[in-house]
Amino acid sequence: MTARSRFASSLTIGCLAVALCLSTALSTAQQGETLTVGRVLELLQQGTPPDTLVTRLRAEEGSFDLTIEDIVRLSAAGAPAELIRLMARGDAAPEQVDERPLAPVAEPGPDALTLARVVKLFHKEVPLD
C-alpha cells in the first residue's frame, strides 16, 4: 500500500468518524428539543418515519393547539391520521359519545307560535305586541 492510498484511507475513516459524531450529536439534540408543529413538519419533510414521531410524542405526553391549516399542512407532508390525532389531544382516549335515542317531539298545538305562523303574521303587518 502506498503512502497516498494510506492517506486516502485515513482521510476517509476520519471523515466517517466526524460524520458519525455529528450525526449522533444532532440526533441527541433532536431528542432533547420540544416538538412544535413546525419541527414535526420539518422532520417529516426530511424523511423521518411517522412511527418514530408517534413514539416520541407518546413519550413526551404533550399536545398541540392545532389549527385547520396545521392539519392540512401535516396531511400534505405525509403525516398519518394517528400522528395528527396524537398531536391534537395527546395520548388521551377519545371521548365517549352517549348515544341515547332522542325524545319524541310533540306536534305544536293549533295556537302555537311556529315559524310559519310568525312569517304569516309579519306579512300581514300585525303589530309586534
All heavy atoms as an XYZ file, in Angstrom:
956
protein
N       0.848     -1.158      0.000
C       0.000      0.000      0.000
C       0.902      1.233      0.000
O       1.821      1.350      0.797
C      -0.901     -0.040      1.227
C      -2.007      0.956      1.211
S      -2.996      0.845      2.714
C      -4.509      0.276      2.054
N       0.580      2.156     -0.868
C       1.405      3.352     -0.997
C       1.007      4.371      0.062
O      -0.031      4.256      0.714
C       1.238      3.974     -2.388
O      -0.096      4.439     -2.510
C       1.558      2.993     -3.482
N       1.853      5.327      0.234
C       1.581      6.392      1.209
C       0.321      7.162      0.830
O      -0.468      7.554      1.689
C       2.781      7.325      1.301
N       0.145      7.332     -0.468
C      -1.031      8.070     -0.930
C      -2.316      7.297     -0.606
O      -3.294      7.880     -0.154
C      -0.936      8.320     -2.431
C      -2.122      9.069     -2.977
C      -1.950      9.415     -4.404
N      -1.167     10.638     -4.449
C      -0.876     11.302     -5.548
N      -1.270     10.848     -6.698
N      -0.180     12.405     -5.510
N      -2.357      5.987     -0.818
C      -3.565      5.207     -0.541
C      -3.809      5.111      0.967
O      -4.951      5.096      1.415
C      -3.475      3.817     -1.172
O      -2.410      3.082     -0.617
N      -2.699      5.049      1.784
C      -2.875      5.052      3.236
C      -3.460      6.383      3.697
O      -4.327      6.423      4.560
C      -1.550      4.802      3.937
C      -1.225      3.334      4.049
C       0.004      3.170      4.854
N       1.082      3.716      4.002
C       2.338      3.357      4.032
N       2.746      2.507      4.922
N       3.224      3.851      3.206
N      -2.990      7.472      3.107
C      -3.519      8.791      3.446
C      -5.003      8.880      3.070
O      -5.817      9.374      3.847
C      -2.723      9.896      2.738
C      -3.280     11.267      2.968
C      -3.113     11.895      4.190
C      -3.995     11.932      1.974
C      -3.624     13.158      4.422
C      -4.515     13.195      2.194
C      -4.332     13.815      3.425
N      -5.359      8.393      1.884
C      -6.754      8.421      1.439
C      -7.630      7.578      2.365
O      -8.754      7.971      2.722
C      -6.862      7.929      0.002
N      -7.128      6.418      2.777
C      -7.880      5.560      3.702
C      -8.062      6.239      5.046
O      -9.148      6.224      5.630
C      -7.174      4.221      3.890
O      -7.147      3.495      2.690
N      -6.989      6.843      5.552
C      -7.056      7.541      6.840
C      -8.020      8.723      6.757
O      -8.804      8.972      7.680
C      -5.680      8.036      7.256
O      -4.811      6.958      7.460
N      -7.963      9.441      5.644
C      -8.854     10.583      5.459
C     -10.308     10.129      5.402
O     -11.184     10.740      6.021
C      -8.475     11.340      4.186
C      -9.249     12.625      3.898
C      -9.032     13.631      5.023
C      -8.816     13.219      2.570
N     -10.565      9.042      4.703
C     -11.924      8.510      4.603
C     -12.435      8.082      5.969
O     -13.553      8.404      6.358
C     -11.967      7.313      3.624
O     -11.492      7.752      2.354
C     -13.368      6.768      3.496
N     -11.605      7.373      6.713
C     -12.004      6.921      8.058
C     -12.236      8.123      8.966
O     -13.197      8.177      9.729
C     -10.935      5.966      8.641
C     -10.976      4.653      7.857
C     -11.191      5.714     10.120
C      -9.839      3.716      8.187
N     -11.373      9.117      8.871
C     -11.543     10.328      9.681
C     -12.841     11.055      9.349
O     -13.568     11.499     10.241
N     -13.151     11.168      8.069
C     -14.396     11.833      7.651
C     -15.615     11.064      8.139
O     -16.601     11.651      8.597
C     -14.438     11.978      6.135
S     -13.300     13.222      5.506
N     -15.555      9.752      8.047
C     -16.669      8.931      8.536
C     -16.846      9.092     10.037
O     -17.972      9.164     10.535
C     -16.441      7.461      8.173
C     -16.620      7.096      6.703
C     -16.214      5.648      6.457
C     -18.048      7.338      6.262
N     -15.736      9.167     10.776
C     -15.813      9.342     12.226
C     -16.436     10.688     12.579
O     -17.295     10.785     13.466
C     -14.427      9.213     12.848
N     -16.025     11.738     11.867
C     -16.594     13.070     12.113
C     -18.083     13.076     11.772
O     -18.914     13.609     12.521
C     -15.835     14.149     11.300
C     -16.567     15.475     11.322
C     -14.421     14.306     11.836
N     -18.460     12.455     10.654
C     -19.867     12.393     10.252
C     -20.687     11.638     11.288
O     -21.799     12.040     11.634
C     -19.996     11.738      8.879
N     -20.143     10.554     11.821
C     -20.846      9.775     12.846
C     -21.028     10.596     14.111
O     -22.103     10.606     14.712
C     -20.078      8.488     13.140
C     -20.696      7.570     14.185
C     -22.065      7.093     13.716
C     -19.790      6.392     14.463
N     -19.998     11.319     14.521
C     -20.096     12.174     15.712
C     -21.141     13.264     15.520
O     -21.953     13.536     16.406
C     -18.748     12.792     16.046
S     -17.560     11.605     16.691
N     -21.123     13.904     14.357
C     -22.106     14.955     14.087
C     -23.514     14.390     14.050
O     -24.458     14.991     14.566
C     -21.782     15.660     12.769
C     -20.572     16.577     12.777
C     -20.292     17.098     11.371
C     -20.791     17.722     13.743
N     -23.678     13.226     13.447
C     -24.996     12.598     13.369
C     -25.519     12.254     14.755
O     -26.677     12.486     15.068
C     -24.911     11.331     12.508
O     -26.121     10.633     12.550
N     -24.642     11.715     15.610
C     -25.030     11.370     16.972
C     -25.389     12.627     17.760
O     -26.378     12.657     18.481
C     -23.885     10.609     17.681
O     -23.563      9.462     16.903
C     -24.284     10.183     19.070
N     -24.596     13.680     17.611
C     -24.875     14.935     18.317
C     -26.193     15.532     17.849
O     -26.994     16.008     18.653
C     -23.734     15.924     18.105
N     -26.444     15.489     16.540
C     -27.682     16.028     16.003
C     -28.872     15.223     16.493
O     -29.894     15.777     16.895
C     -27.643     16.033     14.474
C     -28.861     16.586     13.758
C     -29.086     18.041     14.163
C     -28.703     16.478     12.254
N     -28.752     13.910     16.506
C     -29.824     13.050     16.978
C     -30.115     13.305     18.447
O     -31.264     13.376     18.863
C     -29.460     11.581     16.761
O     -30.444     10.750     17.297
N     -29.053     13.458     19.249
C     -29.228     13.739     20.669
C     -29.887     15.091     20.870
O     -30.774     15.242     21.713
C     -27.861     13.716     21.387
O     -27.262     12.446     21.142
C     -28.013     13.939     22.867
N     -29.503     16.083     20.085
C     -30.104     17.415     20.196
C     -31.573     17.363     19.818
O     -32.414     17.995     20.450
C     -29.368     18.407     19.314
N     -31.911     16.593     18.779
C     -33.310     16.486     18.361
C     -34.148     15.808     19.427
O     -35.291     16.161     19.649
C     -33.422     15.720     17.042
C     -32.941     16.492     15.856
C     -32.987     15.664     14.579
O     -33.245     14.472     14.596
N     -32.729     16.322     13.466
N     -33.583     14.813     20.102
C     -34.330     14.115     21.143
C     -34.604     15.040     22.325
O     -35.598     14.897     22.998
C     -33.556     12.876     21.618
C     -33.465     11.775     20.593
C     -34.804     11.176     20.242
O     -35.706     11.127     21.057
N     -34.938     10.737     19.006
N     -33.703     15.991     22.585
C     -33.866     16.867     23.727
C     -34.766     18.054     23.466
O     -35.222     18.698     24.394
N     -35.021     18.369     22.211
C     -35.837     19.541     21.911
C     -37.324     19.217     22.019
O     -37.751     18.096     21.796
C     -35.516     20.069     20.514
C     -36.045     19.202     19.402
C     -35.729     19.745     18.023
O     -35.545     20.950     17.869
O     -35.677     18.932     17.113
N     -38.106     20.224     22.364
C     -39.542     20.068     22.407
C     -40.077     20.176     20.989
O     -39.691     21.074     20.247
C     -40.175     21.171     23.290
O     -39.595     21.081     24.588
C     -41.661     20.997     23.378
N     -40.944     19.267     20.644
C     -41.501     19.283     19.292
C     -42.554     20.366     19.152
O     -43.354     20.594     20.054
C     -42.124     17.924     18.958
C     -41.152     16.787     18.714
C     -41.905     15.501     18.440
C     -40.248     17.102     17.538
N     -42.519     21.037     18.032
C     -43.543     22.003     17.652
C     -44.143     21.525     16.342
O     -43.614     20.601     15.715
C     -42.927     23.403     17.443
O     -41.988     23.319     16.366
C     -42.254     23.914     18.701
N     -45.228     22.138     15.914
C     -45.832     21.764     14.641
C     -44.828     21.969     13.514
O     -44.649     21.107     12.649
C     -47.123     22.580     14.377
C     -47.682     22.274     13.002
C     -48.164     22.300     15.446
N     -44.132     23.096     13.542
C     -43.129     23.380     12.513
C     -42.014     22.351     12.500
O     -41.564     21.918     11.440
N     -41.569     21.933     13.687
C     -40.486     20.949     13.760
C     -40.956     19.578     13.262
O     -40.217     18.882     12.577
C     -39.973     20.853     15.205
C     -38.769     19.964     15.338
C     -37.584     20.541     14.562
N     -36.479     19.596     14.623
C     -35.710     19.286     13.588
N     -35.876     19.875     12.429
N     -34.758     18.409     13.718
N     -42.199     19.199     13.594
C     -42.745     17.930     13.098
C     -42.810     17.966     11.576
O     -42.457     16.997     10.903
C     -44.131     17.643     13.717
C     -44.812     16.469     13.030
C     -43.996     17.364     15.214
N     -43.244     19.107     11.017
C     -43.281     19.241      9.560
C     -41.889     19.096      8.954
O     -41.711     18.407      7.953
C     -43.892     20.589      9.170
C     -45.401     20.705      9.324
C     -45.836     22.159      9.209
C     -46.100     19.852      8.281
N     -40.885     19.743      9.573
C     -39.506     19.632      9.081
C     -39.032     18.186      9.118
O     -38.433     17.699      8.155
C     -38.564     20.474      9.951
C     -38.661     21.952      9.739
C     -37.768     22.719     10.711
O     -36.853     22.103     11.326
O     -37.982     23.922     10.875
N     -39.295     17.508     10.217
C     -38.846     16.119     10.352
C     -39.524     15.215      9.329
O     -38.883     14.329      8.754
C     -39.102     15.620     11.777
C     -38.228     16.263     12.860
C     -38.711     15.874     14.247
C     -36.772     15.880     12.669
N     -40.801     15.444      9.073
C     -41.500     14.648      8.056
C     -40.896     14.906      6.674
O     -40.702     13.977      5.888
C     -42.995     14.966      8.053
C     -43.814     14.385      9.198
C     -45.208     14.989      9.219
C     -43.888     12.867      9.103
N     -40.608     16.172      6.381
C     -40.041     16.516      5.084
C     -38.616     15.991      4.919
O     -38.167     15.752      3.805
C     -40.096     18.035      4.874
C     -41.511     18.535      4.700
C     -41.636     20.047      4.813
O     -40.700     20.737      5.199
N     -42.815     20.563      4.494
N     -37.916     15.788      6.040
C     -36.564     15.242      5.987
C     -36.567     13.720      5.887
O     -35.514     13.109      5.801
C     -35.773     15.666      7.231
C     -35.461     17.139      7.268
C     -34.863     17.563      8.604
O     -34.680     16.758      9.508
N     -34.569     18.850      8.727
N     -37.769     13.128      5.937
C     -37.864     11.678      5.774
C     -37.945     10.896      7.067
O     -37.814      9.675      7.059
N     -38.163     11.568      8.189
C     -38.318     10.853      9.452
C     -39.587     10.016      9.384
O     -40.649     10.534      9.034
C     -38.425     11.843     10.632
O     -37.265     12.673     10.626
C     -38.543     11.123     11.952
N     -39.514      8.726      9.716
C     -40.711      7.887      9.670
C     -41.767      8.377     10.665
O     -41.429      8.714     11.805
C     -40.201      6.500     10.067
C     -38.728      6.545      9.886
C     -38.321      7.966     10.075
N     -43.032      8.440     10.261
C     -44.088      8.886     11.166
C     -44.164      8.060     12.444
O     -44.477      8.582     13.509
C     -45.363      8.743     10.338
C     -44.904      8.844      8.922
C     -43.537      8.216      8.908
N     -43.850      6.747     12.365
C     -43.879      5.906     13.562
C     -42.891      6.395     14.613
O     -43.160      6.332     15.816
C     -43.570      4.451     13.208
C     -44.654      3.817     12.355
O     -45.783      4.357     12.335
O     -44.376      2.790     11.705
N     -41.747      6.903     14.165
C     -40.751      7.452     15.080
C     -41.309      8.676     15.798
O     -41.133      8.835     17.011
C     -39.468      7.844     14.312
O     -38.989      6.699     13.617
C     -38.405      8.383     15.239
N     -42.017      9.514     15.050
C     -42.613     10.715     15.654
C     -43.734     10.348     16.614
O     -43.880     10.969     17.673
C     -43.117     11.654     14.561
C     -42.026     12.259     13.676
C     -42.643     13.023     12.519
C     -41.112     13.154     14.482
N     -44.526      9.343     16.267
C     -45.608      8.891     17.150
C     -45.016      8.417     18.469
O     -45.482      8.787     19.555
C     -46.453      7.782     16.484
C     -47.348      7.092     17.494
C     -47.280      8.354     15.349
N     -43.959      7.608     18.399
C     -43.309      7.098     19.611
C     -42.771      8.246     20.453
O     -42.941      8.271     21.672
C     -42.151      6.142     19.235
O     -42.680      5.088     18.431
C     -41.488      5.574     20.462
N     -42.159      9.205     19.803
C     -41.593     10.347     20.523
C     -42.676     11.206     21.168
O     -42.547     11.634     22.310
C     -40.756     11.173     19.559
C     -39.977     12.234     20.251
C     -38.904     12.773     19.381
N     -38.474     14.044     19.906
C     -37.822     14.937     19.224
N     -37.497     14.704     17.976
N     -37.465     16.078     19.766
N     -43.782     11.417     20.452
C     -44.878     12.215     21.014
C     -45.522     11.508     22.200
O     -45.908     12.144     23.176
C     -45.926     12.506     19.938
C     -45.533     13.583     18.934
C     -46.534     13.627     17.783
C     -45.440     14.933     19.605
N     -45.652     10.201     22.118
C     -46.211      9.449     23.254
C     -45.300      9.569     24.471
O     -45.763      9.678     25.599
C     -46.405      7.989     22.892
C     -47.576      7.751     21.972
C     -47.756      6.260     21.721
N     -48.587      6.022     20.574
C     -49.901      5.931     20.606
N     -50.527      6.069     21.745
N     -50.599      5.721     19.513
N     -43.985      9.574     24.253
C     -43.041      9.697     25.361
C     -43.094     11.078     25.990
O     -42.974     11.215     27.202
C     -41.626      9.397     24.875
N     -43.310     12.106     25.181
C     -43.359     13.475     25.700
C     -44.699     13.799     26.335
O     -44.811     14.722     27.119
C     -43.065     14.473     24.577
C     -41.632     14.454     24.120
C     -41.337     15.506     23.071
O     -42.193     16.392     22.842
O     -40.256     15.448     22.476
N     -45.737     13.073     25.978
C     -47.091     13.260     26.519
C     -47.565     14.701     26.404
O     -48.189     15.231     27.304
C     -47.163     12.798     27.971
C     -46.880     11.326     28.153
C     -46.931     10.882     29.596
O     -47.110     11.750     30.476
O     -46.807      9.690     29.842
N     -47.265     15.339     25.313
C     -47.720     16.707     25.101
C     -48.821     16.739     24.063
O     -49.149     15.732     23.437
N     -49.427     17.879     23.932
C     -50.412     18.058     22.870
C     -50.215     19.446     22.282
O     -49.590     20.308     22.882
C     -51.834     17.876     23.390
O     -52.141     18.864     24.342
N     -50.744     19.631     21.097
C     -50.563     20.867     20.362
C     -51.913     21.544     20.200
O     -52.950     20.900     20.241
C     -49.992     20.564     18.967
C     -48.654     19.882     19.014
C     -48.548     18.533     19.281
C     -47.500     20.597     18.774
C     -47.318     17.903     19.313
C     -46.259     19.969     18.802
C     -46.172     18.627     19.085
N     -51.883     22.831     19.993
C     -53.098     23.578     19.687
C     -53.146     23.703     18.170
O     -52.738     24.700     17.604
C     -53.050     24.944     20.363
C     -54.363     25.695     20.239
O     -55.379     25.048     19.926
O     -54.361     26.913     20.454
N     -53.628     22.630     17.507
C     -53.603     22.583     16.047
C     -54.713     23.429     15.449
O     -55.841     23.419     15.924
C     -53.768     21.139     15.561
C     -52.658     20.163     15.900
C     -52.966     18.798     15.315
C     -51.320     20.654     15.391
N     -54.373     24.139     14.391
C     -55.366     24.862     13.606
C     -55.706     24.003     12.386
O     -55.030     23.013     12.100
C     -54.815     26.220     13.131
O     -53.706     25.972     12.255
C     -54.380     27.090     14.303
N     -56.733     24.398     11.668
C     -57.093     23.684     10.440
C     -55.923     23.727      9.460
O     -55.618     22.731      8.808
C     -58.357     24.304      9.795
C     -59.559     24.166     10.726
C     -58.640     23.692      8.440
C     -59.978     22.746     10.988
N     -55.249     24.867      9.383
C     -54.102     25.000      8.480
C     -52.988     24.027      8.858
O     -52.346     23.435      7.994
C     -53.561     26.442      8.475
C     -54.485     27.451      7.835
C     -55.578     27.951      8.780
O     -55.490     27.712     10.010
O     -56.529     28.553      8.287
N     -52.759     23.862     10.190
C     -51.745     22.916     10.648
C     -52.092     21.494     10.201
O     -51.233     20.752      9.734
C     -51.618     22.938     12.173
C     -51.056     24.239     12.708
O     -50.332     24.930     11.958
O     -51.351     24.571     13.871
N     -53.351     21.124     10.345
C     -53.789     19.781      9.972
C     -53.616     19.558      8.475
O     -53.136     18.510      8.038
C     -55.243     19.541     10.416
C     -55.308     19.527     11.948
C     -55.793     18.234      9.842
C     -56.701     19.525     12.526
N     -53.954     20.563      7.683
C     -53.791     20.453      6.229
C     -52.311     20.308      5.872
O     -51.934     19.461      5.055
C     -54.425     21.669      5.515
C     -54.050     21.716      4.047
C     -55.937     21.649      5.685
N     -51.452     21.131      6.497
C     -50.022     21.050      6.209
C     -49.434     19.708      6.642
O     -48.601     19.126      5.938
C     -49.269     22.194      6.890
C     -49.571     23.554      6.281
C     -48.757     24.659      6.861
N     -48.536     24.477      8.310
C     -47.807     25.267      9.052
N     -47.199     26.283      8.529
N     -47.659     25.061     10.339
N     -49.855     19.207      7.805
C     -49.366     17.910      8.270
C     -49.799     16.795      7.324
O     -49.010     15.912      6.984
C     -49.866     17.632      9.691
C     -49.183     18.428     10.802
C     -50.000     18.381     12.084
C     -47.769     17.913     11.040
N     -51.048     16.840      6.892
C     -51.545     15.822      5.955
C     -50.773     15.874      4.643
O     -50.394     14.846      4.092
C     -53.035     16.016      5.687
O     -53.774     15.777      6.843
N     -50.534     17.088      4.161
C     -49.794     17.246      2.903
C     -48.353     16.757      3.035
O     -47.770     16.286      2.060
C     -49.810     18.710      2.461
N     -47.793     16.835      4.240
C     -46.412     16.386      4.467
C     -46.333     14.876      4.680
O     -45.251     14.338      4.862
C     -45.813     17.115      5.665
N     -47.497     14.214      4.685
C     -47.499     12.753      4.819
C     -47.744     12.241      6.216
O     -47.516     11.066      6.490
N     -48.202     13.103      7.114
C     -48.487     12.654      8.479
C     -49.738     11.780      8.471
O     -50.773     12.191      7.947
C     -48.700     13.854      9.405
N     -49.663     10.584      9.059
C     -50.852      9.742      9.119
C     -51.855     10.293     10.135
O     -51.506     11.120     10.990
C     -50.313      8.384      9.560
C     -49.031      8.684     10.263
C     -48.494      9.935      9.625
N     -53.093      9.841     10.036
C     -54.158     10.325     10.923
C     -53.813     10.077     12.383
O     -54.116     10.905     13.249
C     -55.479      9.660     10.560
N     -53.155      8.958     12.682
C     -52.790      8.648     14.073
C     -51.871      9.718     14.653
O     -52.044     10.149     15.796
C     -52.107      7.283     14.139
C     -51.648      6.908     15.533
C     -50.822      5.639     15.581
O     -50.429      5.121     14.515
O     -50.550      5.178     16.697
N     -50.915     10.181     13.870
C     -49.989     11.222     14.328
C     -50.734     12.532     14.568
O     -50.526     13.196     15.587
C     -48.865     11.425     13.311
C     -47.845     12.525     13.624
C     -47.091     12.214     14.906
C     -46.881     12.701     12.473
N     -51.621     12.889     13.663
C     -52.375     14.141     13.807
C     -53.280     14.084     15.026
O     -53.361     15.027     15.811
C     -53.159     14.445     12.517
C     -52.170     14.712     11.369
C     -54.091     15.640     12.721
C     -52.812     14.811     10.008
N     -53.973     12.942     15.220
C     -54.835     12.804     16.408
C     -54.022     12.894     17.687
O     -54.429     13.531     18.657
C     -55.586     11.476     16.363
C     -56.857     11.513     15.564
C     -57.715     10.287     15.832
N     -57.044      9.055     15.480
C     -57.068      8.494     14.275
N     -57.758      9.065     13.317
N     -56.445      7.366     14.041
N     -52.857     12.267     17.699
C     -51.998     12.300     18.869
C     -51.526     13.715     19.160
O     -51.482     14.148     20.314
C     -50.806     11.364     18.668
C     -49.863     11.185     19.843
C     -50.609     10.570     21.025
C     -48.709     10.308     19.442
N     -51.195     14.459     18.120
C     -50.764     15.837     18.311
C     -51.920     16.702     18.816
O     -51.728     17.599     19.624
C     -50.228     16.412     17.002
C     -48.899     15.833     16.583
S     -48.359     16.442     14.973
C     -47.968     18.143     15.372
N     -53.115     16.423     18.357
C     -54.265     17.251     18.711
C     -54.705     17.058     20.155
O     -55.107     18.001     20.816
C     -55.433     16.955     17.772
N     -54.624     15.840     20.669
C     -55.149     15.629     22.015
C     -54.219     14.867     22.935
O     -54.631     14.399     23.985
C     -56.491     14.929     21.945
C     -56.424     13.501     21.472
C     -57.777     12.840     21.668
N     -57.706     11.510     21.145
C     -58.230     11.118     20.005
N     -58.911     11.953     19.282
N     -58.108      9.891     19.592
N     -52.995     14.693     22.556
C     -52.082     13.926     23.390
C     -52.447     12.457     23.321
O     -53.000     11.991     22.341
N     -52.175     11.725     24.365
C     -52.440     10.284     24.368
C     -53.771      9.973     25.038
O     -54.008      8.858     25.476
C     -51.297      9.545     25.073
C     -51.189      8.109     24.611
O     -51.821      7.768     23.606
O     -50.469      7.337     25.264
N     -54.641     10.979     25.153
C     -55.918     10.764     25.815
C     -56.817      9.859     24.984
O     -56.753      9.841     23.769
C     -56.618     12.110     26.035
N     -57.652      9.136     25.675
C     -58.610      8.275     24.975
C     -59.666      9.150     24.326
O     -60.006     10.220     24.827
C     -59.257      7.316     25.969
N     -60.216      8.721     23.205
C     -61.248      9.527     22.576
C     -62.468      9.631     23.472
O     -62.758      8.729     24.248
C     -61.573      8.751     21.287
C     -61.044      7.392     21.499
C     -59.933      7.501     22.498
N     -63.122     10.762     23.361
C     -64.310     10.974     24.172
C     -65.397      9.982     23.773
O     -65.579      9.678     22.610
C     -64.832     12.399     23.971
C     -63.864     13.450     24.448
C     -64.379     14.846     24.168
O     -65.569     14.998     23.856
O     -63.578     15.770     24.249
N     -66.099      9.485     24.780
C     -67.193      8.560     24.522
C     -68.455      9.366     24.240
O     -68.760     10.335     24.919
C     -67.427      7.651     25.739
C     -66.243      6.755     26.042
C     -65.990      5.755     24.922
O     -66.915      5.236     24.332
N     -64.732      5.508     24.640
N     -69.162      8.949     23.227
C     -70.399      9.621     22.864
C     -71.554      8.784     23.375
O     -71.642      7.590     23.095
C     -70.500      9.800     21.329
C     -71.813     10.447     20.953
C     -69.323     10.609     20.830
N     -72.407      9.405     24.151
C     -73.570      8.708     24.694
C     -74.664      8.741     23.636
O     -75.185      9.806     23.306
C     -74.025      9.396     25.981
C     -75.075      8.596     26.720
O     -75.245      7.407     26.403
O     -75.720      9.172     27.621
N     -74.991      7.597     23.089
C     -75.975      7.533     22.012
C     -77.329      7.082     22.544
O     -77.718      5.933     22.411
C     -75.483      6.593     20.907
C     -74.255      7.109     20.220
C     -73.882      6.253     19.025
O     -74.780      5.621     18.435
O     -72.694      6.223     18.701
N     -78.009      7.990     23.171
C     -79.364      7.693     23.642
C     -80.345      8.105     22.563
O     -80.112      9.066     21.825
C     -79.664      8.491     24.910
C     -78.915      7.986     26.101
C     -79.368      8.719     27.329
N     -78.208      9.440     27.827
C     -78.251     10.390     28.726
N     -79.391     10.787     29.212
N     -77.166     10.974     29.132
N     -81.460      7.411     22.476
C     -82.460      7.828     21.484
C     -83.021      9.198     21.847
O     -83.140      9.547     23.018
C     -83.531      6.740     21.554
C     -83.295      6.023     22.841
C     -81.860      6.226     23.213
N     -83.322      9.952     20.834
C     -83.882     11.279     21.055
C     -85.316     11.171     21.558
O     -86.061     10.271     21.166
C     -83.859     12.082     19.757
C     -82.477     12.378     19.190
C     -82.604     13.074     17.838
C     -81.670     13.225     20.142
N     -85.683     12.104     22.406
C     -87.062     12.129     22.911
C     -87.982     12.532     21.772
O     -87.613     13.345     20.915
C     -87.172     13.119     24.064
N     -89.156     11.962     21.738
C     -90.082     12.336     20.665
C     -90.481     13.807     20.787
O     -90.618     14.341     21.881
C     -91.280     11.420     20.880
C     -91.163     10.921     22.277
C     -89.718     10.981     22.649
N     -90.634     14.454     19.670
C     -91.004     15.862     19.631
C     -92.521     15.938     19.473
O     -93.100     15.333     18.569
C     -90.318     16.576     18.453
C     -90.740     18.029     18.377
C     -88.807     16.475     18.602
N     -93.152     16.681     20.366
C     -94.609     16.820     20.315
C     -94.989     17.764     19.174
O     -94.277     18.723     18.880
C     -95.129     17.357     21.635
N     -96.074     17.470     18.530
C     -96.593     18.347     17.479
C     -97.117     19.624     18.120
O     -97.743     19.586     19.168
C     -97.724     17.647     16.720
C     -97.263     16.502     15.849
C     -96.377     16.970     14.707
O     -96.643     18.037     14.117
O     -95.385     16.276     14.426
N     -96.862     20.765     17.495
C     -97.365     22.019     18.076
C     -98.894     22.076     18.012
O     -99.517     21.566     17.085
C     -96.733     23.101     17.189
C     -96.323     22.412     15.942
C     -96.103     20.984     16.287
N     -99.476     22.701     19.013
C    -100.933     22.859     19.065
C    -101.405     23.870     18.028
O    -100.586     24.559     17.390
N    -102.712     24.007     17.859
C    -103.245     24.915     16.837
C    -102.924     26.378     17.114
O    -102.827     27.184     16.190
C    -104.749     24.673     16.872
C    -105.034     23.980     18.148
C    -103.767     23.289     18.565
N    -102.751     26.752     18.367
C    -102.444     28.142     18.702
C    -100.950     28.382     18.946
O    -100.571     29.467     19.377
C    -103.220     28.557     19.952
C    -104.724     28.581     19.702
O    -105.120     28.813     18.536
O    -105.490     28.376     20.664
N    -100.106     27.384     18.681
C     -98.665     27.521     18.921
C     -98.064     28.531     17.956
O     -98.515     28.689     16.818
C     -97.980     26.176     18.758
N     -97.071     29.214     18.437
C     -96.400     30.224     17.634
C     -95.242     29.556     16.898
O     -94.138     29.446     17.397
C     -95.911     31.354     18.537
C     -95.543     32.654     17.862
C     -96.707     33.211     17.044
C     -95.112     33.672     18.883
N     -95.493     29.076     15.695
C     -94.475     28.414     14.884
C     -93.819     29.437     13.966
O     -94.313     30.560     13.796
C     -95.102     27.298     14.033
O     -96.053     27.893     13.144
C     -95.776     26.251     14.903
N     -92.745     29.035     13.330
C     -92.053     29.918     12.409
C     -92.961     30.308     11.250
O     -93.019     31.481     10.858
C     -90.777     29.241     11.878
C     -89.974     30.055     10.875
C     -89.502     31.363     11.484
C     -88.802     29.248     10.344
N     -93.701     29.344     10.733
C     -94.605     29.629      9.611
C     -95.666     30.655     10.020
O     -95.993     31.568      9.248
C     -95.269     28.344      9.130
N     -96.170     30.510     11.239
C     -97.205     31.445     11.709
C     -96.618     32.841     11.925
O     -97.264     33.852     11.604
C     -97.807     30.925     12.998
C     -99.020     31.682     13.408
C     -99.911     30.885     14.297
N    -101.055     31.700     14.634
C    -101.599     31.750     15.820
N    -101.141     30.989     16.781
N    -102.628     32.517     16.043
N     -95.396     32.934     12.428
C     -94.741     34.228     12.628
C     -94.547     34.918     11.284
O     -94.795     36.123     11.142
C     -93.401     34.062     13.362
C     -92.586     35.351     13.341
C     -93.640     33.607     14.791
N     -94.130     34.171     10.262
C     -93.921     34.750      8.938
C     -95.238     35.284      8.383
O     -95.294     36.392      7.818
C     -93.283     33.716      7.981
C     -93.274     34.221      6.545
C     -91.868     33.379      8.436
N     -96.308     34.508      8.529
C     -97.626     34.972      8.048
C     -98.042     36.251      8.767
O     -98.528     37.195      8.144
C     -98.686     33.893      8.274
C     -98.631     32.772      7.265
C     -99.751     31.776      7.551
C     -99.631     30.585      6.627
N    -100.654     29.575      6.905
N     -97.866     36.282     10.084
C     -98.241     37.472     10.846
C     -97.401     38.680     10.427
O     -97.887     39.804     10.349
C     -98.091     37.218     12.344
C     -99.083     36.215     12.947
C     -98.688     35.888     14.388
C    -100.494     36.748     12.894
N     -96.117     38.446     10.135
C     -95.244     39.528      9.704
C     -95.720     40.100      8.377
O     -95.770     41.318      8.196
C     -93.798     39.005      9.573
C     -92.841     40.039      9.061
C     -92.379     41.043      9.888
C     -92.416     40.028      7.743
C     -91.496     41.999      9.420
C     -91.546     40.975      7.256
C     -91.079     41.968      8.100
N     -96.073     39.221      7.437
C     -96.529     39.690      6.131
C     -97.878     40.400      6.217
O     -98.171     41.265      5.391
C     -96.599     38.530      5.138
C     -95.232     38.081      4.689
N     -94.378     38.889      3.972
C     -94.562     36.915      4.866
C     -93.256     38.246      3.721
N     -93.342     37.028      4.263
N     -98.683     40.056      7.206
C     -99.974     40.740      7.399
C     -99.813     42.034      8.180
O    -100.764     42.733      8.447
C    -100.934     39.826      8.167
C    -101.409     38.649      7.345
C    -102.398     37.839      8.161
C    -102.882     36.653      7.348
N    -103.826     35.843      8.112
N     -98.538     42.343      8.534
C     -98.180     43.558      9.276
C     -98.932     43.662     10.586
O     -99.413     44.733     10.986
C     -98.397     44.791      8.396
C     -97.487     44.808      7.193
C     -97.678     46.041      6.328
O     -98.431     46.944      6.691
O     -97.005     46.085      5.277
N     -99.007     42.544     11.277
C     -99.630     42.526     12.604
C     -98.672     43.211     13.559
O     -97.451     42.957     13.522
C     -99.897     41.063     13.052
C    -100.403     41.013     14.485
C    -100.876     40.406     12.101
N     -99.126     44.077     14.434
C     -98.229     44.763     15.374
C     -97.472     43.753     16.244
O     -97.976     42.690     16.558
C     -99.166     45.616     16.219
C    -100.438     45.687     15.480
C    -100.513     44.518     14.587
N     -96.255     44.103     16.592
C     -95.386     43.202     17.337
C     -95.912     42.872     18.732
O     -95.656     41.799     19.244
C     -93.973     43.793     17.451
C     -93.235     43.975     16.127
C     -91.906     44.649     16.378
C     -93.040     42.638     15.445
N     -96.640     43.751     19.342
C     -97.136     43.482     20.684
C     -98.336     42.574     20.604
O     -98.710     41.827     21.403
C     -97.485     44.758     21.420
C     -98.444     45.652     20.653
O     -98.318     45.716     19.417
O     -99.286     46.262     21.302
